[in-house]
Amino acid sequence: MSIRTFPQWREGEGQTEPNPPHDGKNAPDDLSDLLEETRILLPGTQVFAGFLITLPFQSRFDKLSTMQRNLYLLIVVTVLIALICFIAPAAYHRIARPVHRKQAYKVLATWFVIIGLVPFSLSTILTTYFIIDVIVGPGFGVIAALLVGIPIAILWWLFPLLRIHDHVPTPEMDE
């Protein structure tokens, strides 16, 4: 299975007019979409990291078990890796300027974001477990992590990989 960077409509799947292929020069919306997506991901990840950075300075932090502290460190590392990946397209673009092969840059930047979603997904699930474990206990932590992890797996990963949007009826299809 290949993950397409900028998907086009597949012929024969009910779409009436496929998107024209991009030649790398006349695809300005691809970069705009990518930048908008990173603008959505970055603030949440930054707030997440900021929250995590303050935890060791709280009075209850000393009461955490060794396992909870190790989990906390894993969460911090995964959030920081996600943050690095989400910032990478902007840093790369600024340092490598001018970017002559824009389509190649868009593919690279898209991969940075996709790779960043892996540790971000993991950190979100682990943070859910961590918080519920500290407040209520590990059994409830597992349940809460599953309640968060399953929608993340389905909505952030499975649906896009299966291209569910290709199968959603639209008004254009009725015409």
Order of alpha helices (4+ residues) and beta strands (2+ residues): alpha-alpha-alpha-alpha-alpha-alpha
